[in-house]
């Protein structure tokens, strides 16, 4: 079912709406399948073949389990419960997610193949260069090189059909059309406060769609919360606030 009307606004059946930014989409993807878990530790038992007490301690040290529990609670509600709003995401979130996924997948593959030290000085641009070089082999005249490139692509690129059906299950994809952007008067204030251009576009899309809420774990939005509510008419909320709404 298409979520928007001909003028680019969300249909009434998708109101009130919660816009999901890329940080939330990433966290949401990390708990895929949580509705089937017996406990939160299963997320790591299923994901990693080596799950030692030291690894469990590292997760506590990095406070990852606290976030996993919150997002798992949210995901289960989105999938299994009747909630008071529609969680939506846009194409820019999909693009940023694919960029994040391929970067992480490549780093993990390299770590497994030759060790993490190989990428100790590699930033995102260097990772992009490696990926581009690998994909050049798809045009190779040698079948074995084509096969290797195909295997590489399959290991580092997310299946977009799977994303919509499974990874982002419980969320609604919203097309962006009839969107116009003039002189960015209100947006200047966000840019001045060091909010990134892609993050500002998320806000503009949320406003264009007519979303009432904006879920994020990004501190950039936290420090601009009052301004965003005043200038955009959107309430930014964190995971704890979202759970209380659910």
Residue pairs with C-beta under 8 A, 6 or more apart in sequence:
2 11
2 175
3 10
3 11
3 14
3 86
3 88
3 172
3 173
3 174
3 175
4 10
4 11
4 174
4 175
4 177
4 209
5 11
6 178
7 178
8 176
8 177
8 178
8 179
8 208
8 209
9 208
9 209
9 210
10 17
10 86
10 88
10 174
10 209
10 210
10 211
13 86
14 86
14 88
14 172
14 174
15 85
15 86
15 210
15 212
16 84
16 85
16 86
16 211
16 212
16 213
17 85
17 86
17 87
17 88
17 209
17 210
17 211
17 212
17 213
18 85
18 86
18 87
18 88
18 211
18 212
18 213
18 214
18 215
18 242
19 88
19 89
19 90
19 202
19 205
19 206
19 209
19 211
19 213
19 214
19 215
19 234
20 28
20 87
20 88
20 89
20 93
20 171
20 215
21 93
21 199
21 202
21 214
21 215
21 216
21 218
21 221
22 92
22 93
22 96
22 97
22 100
22 198
22 202
23 216
23 217
23 218
24 215
24 216
24 217
25 89
25 93
25 94
25 96
25 97
25 168
25 171
26 97
26 100
27 67
27 71
27 217
28 71
28 74
28 75
28 167
28 168
28 171
29 97
29 101
29 163
29 167
29 168
30 43
30 68
30 71
31 43
31 68
31 71
31 72
31 75
32 75
32 166
32 167
32 169
33 46
34 40
34 43
34 71
34 72
34 75
34 76
35 75
35 76
35 79
35 80
37 43
37 72
40 65
40 68
40 69
40 72
41 56
43 68
43 72
44 51
44 55
44 56
44 59
45 51
48 55
59 65
67 217
67 239
70 239
70 240
70 243
71 239
73 243
73 246
74 239
74 242
74 243
74 246
75 170
77 83
77 246
78 87
78 169
78 170
78 171
79 169
79 170
81 246
83 246
84 245
85 212
85 213
85 245
86 172
87 170
87 171
87 172
87 215
88 171
88 172
88 173
88 174
88 209
88 211
89 168
89 171
89 172
89 173
89 174
90 173
90 174
90 175
90 176
90 202
90 205
90 209
91 175
91 176
92 176
92 198
92 201
92 202
92 205
93 202
94 160
94 163
94 173
96 198
97 158
97 163
98 157
98 158
98 160
101 157
101 158
102 131
102 156
102 157
102 158
103 124
103 127
105 155
105 156
105 157
106 127
106 130
106 131
106 156
107 116
107 119
107 127
109 155
109 156
110 116
110 118
110 119
111 118
111 119
119 126
119 127
122 130
131 156
134 149
134 152
135 149
135 152
135 153
136 149
137 145
137 146
137 148
137 149
138 146
138 149
138 150
138 153
140 146
140 149
158 167
164 173
174 209
176 205
176 208
176 209
179 204
179 205
179 208
181 204
184 191
184 200
186 231
186 232
187 200
187 204
189 224
189 227
189 231
190 199
190 200
190 203
190 224
190 227
190 228
191 197
191 200
193 220
193 223
193 224
193 227
194 220
195 220
195 221
195 224
196 220
199 218
199 220
199 221
202 214
203 214
203 228
203 232
203 234
206 214
206 232
206 234
207 232
207 233
207 234
211 234
212 234
212 235
213 234
213 235
213 236
213 237
213 242
213 245
214 221
214 228
214 234
214 235
214 236
214 237
215 236
215 237
215 238
215 239
215 242
216 236
216 237
216 238
217 238
217 239
221 228
221 236
222 236
222 238
224 236
225 236
228 234
228 236
229 235
229 236
237 245
